[in-house]
Amino acid sequence: MDLLIEKTELDGVICITPPRFGDDRGYFSETWNQERFVQAGLPRDFSQDNHSFSSHLNTLRGLHYQAPPYAQGKLVRCGRGRIWDVAVDIRKNSKTYGAWTATELSFENRKQIWIPAGFLHGFLTLEDETEVFYKCTHPYVPAADGVIAWDSCGIDWPLAGAPIVSEKDGSAVAFSDFSSPFEPELF
Ligand SMILES: Cc1cn([C@H]2C[C@H](O)[C@@H](COP(=O)(O)OP(=O)(O)O[C@H]3O[C@H](C)C(=O)[C@H](O)[C@H]3O)O2)c(=O)[nH]c1=O
């Protein structure tokens, strides 16, 4: 069985759904297969795996980026629960600069989203005790960590009231005051 590949509204951001093999015990799925994912257009190598757990629904993490030359591409999946995952194009001179795309990722739908460097990333949990696993193409560099206010990009978050956010995310700069470091020659 092949990977299901789906484009999004933003060039370069794609969804990948690997097959799941069920039996009486439960299921098995290859969540990363270098040969098949590279054939789908993803990079060959990732340098860091992340795992975040959010206790409550309506937790919002983002909108984050890591500035060049430490920019991160991310392959994101939700291994438990459900999230509304968002990418915002911040590649200067992109015809979709400032545009966003959202995809529901969940344990049930097995969907993964590939977000190349040059995009903001964030997600809203839709269930309690949600776990997100994602691969990054560059290690974490705290000094290059950037954050944009989650409510400043015109995103229609399916909120259940004021979201749970970190202090960092709750005091971030607005997109209108942001100057993207993702220069055209990088893409
Ligand atoms: C991202 C990261 C964080 N940390 C440490 C730094 C803090 O002490 C703690 C929590 O970090 P932060 O509040 O930035 O975690 P999130 O709010 O989940 O941020 C992530 O969420 C959005 C959705 C993303 O796409 C990024 O991967 C990342 O920014 O983990 C590390 O040690 N390594 C890391 O790679």
The ligand as an SDF file (V2000), in Angstrom:
LIG
                    3D

 35 37  0  0  0  0  0  0  0  0999 V2000
   11.2260   23.6590   20.5430 C   0  0  0  0  0  0  0  0  0  0  0  0
   12.1840   23.1690   21.5940 C   0  0  0  0  0  0  0  0  0  0  0  0
   12.0530   23.5340   22.9170 C   0  0  0  0  0  0  0  0  0  0  0  0
   12.9470   23.0690   23.8470 N   0  0  0  0  0  0  0  0  0  0  0  0
   12.7380   23.4500   25.2420 C   0  0  0  0  0  0  0  0  0  0  0  0
   12.7080   24.9510   25.4740 C   0  0  0  0  0  0  0  0  0  0  0  0
   11.7240   25.1120   26.6040 C   0  0  0  0  0  0  0  0  0  0  0  0
   12.3820   25.0000   27.8530 O   0  0  0  0  0  0  0  0  0  0  0  0
   10.7690   23.9310   26.4550 C   0  0  0  0  0  0  0  0  0  0  0  0
    9.4460   24.2950   25.8050 C   0  0  0  0  0  0  0  0  0  0  0  0
    9.7400   24.9920   24.6050 O   0  0  0  0  0  0  0  0  0  0  0  0
    8.5950   25.7680   23.8610 P   0  0  0  0  0  0  0  0  0  0  0  0
    7.7320   26.4850   24.8400 O   0  0  0  0  0  0  0  0  0  0  0  0
    9.2180   26.5600   22.7220 O   0  0  0  0  0  0  0  0  0  0  0  0
    7.7470   24.5290   23.2540 O   0  0  0  0  0  0  0  0  0  0  0  0
    6.5240   24.7000   22.2310 P   0  0  0  0  0  0  0  0  0  0  0  0
    5.6610   25.8590   22.5860 O   0  0  0  0  0  0  0  0  0  0  0  0
    5.9030   23.3660   22.1150 O   0  0  0  0  0  0  0  0  0  0  0  0
    7.2490   25.0840   20.8610 O   0  0  0  0  0  0  0  0  0  0  0  0
    7.2140   24.2390   19.7250 C   0  0  0  0  0  0  0  0  0  0  0  0
    5.9220   24.3410   19.2020 O   0  0  0  0  0  0  0  0  0  0  0  0
    5.7560   24.7480   17.8700 C   0  0  0  0  0  0  0  0  0  0  0  0
    4.4210   24.2330   17.4020 C   0  0  0  0  0  0  0  0  0  0  0  0
    6.8510   24.3580   16.9520 C   0  0  0  0  0  0  0  0  0  0  0  0
    6.6520   24.1210   15.7640 O   0  0  0  0  0  0  0  0  0  0  0  0
    8.2230   24.3410   17.4580 C   0  0  0  0  0  0  0  0  0  0  0  0
    8.8070   23.0670   17.2250 O   0  0  0  0  0  0  0  0  0  0  0  0
    8.3700   24.6640   18.8660 C   0  0  0  0  0  0  0  0  0  0  0  0
    8.5370   26.0650   18.9070 O   0  0  0  0  0  0  0  0  0  0  0  0
   11.4600   22.9740   25.6310 O   0  0  0  0  0  0  0  0  0  0  0  0
   13.9940   22.2490   23.5110 C   0  0  0  0  0  0  0  0  0  0  0  0
   14.7950   21.8530   24.3810 O   0  0  0  0  0  0  0  0  0  0  0  0
   14.1530   21.8830   22.1960 N   0  0  0  0  0  0  0  0  0  0  0  0
   13.2890   22.3210   21.2180 C   0  0  0  0  0  0  0  0  0  0  0  0
   13.4580   21.9540   20.0330 O   0  0  0  0  0  0  0  0  0  0  0  0
  1  2  1  0
  2  3  2  0
  2 34  1  0
  3  4  1  0
  4  5  1  0
  4 31  1  0
  5  6  1  0
  5 30  1  0
  6  7  1  0
  7  8  1  0
  7  9  1  0
  9 10  1  0
  9 30  1  0
 10 11  1  0
 11 12  1  0
 12 13  2  0
 12 14  1  0
 12 15  1  0
 15 16  1  0
 16 17  2  0
 16 18  1  0
 16 19  1  0
 19 20  1  0
 20 21  1  0
 20 28  1  0
 21 22  1  0
 22 23  1  0
 22 24  1  0
 24 25  2  0
 24 26  1  0
 26 27  1  0
 26 28  1  0
 28 29  1  0
 31 32  2  0
 31 33  1  0
 33 34  1  0
 34 35  2  0
M  END
$$$$
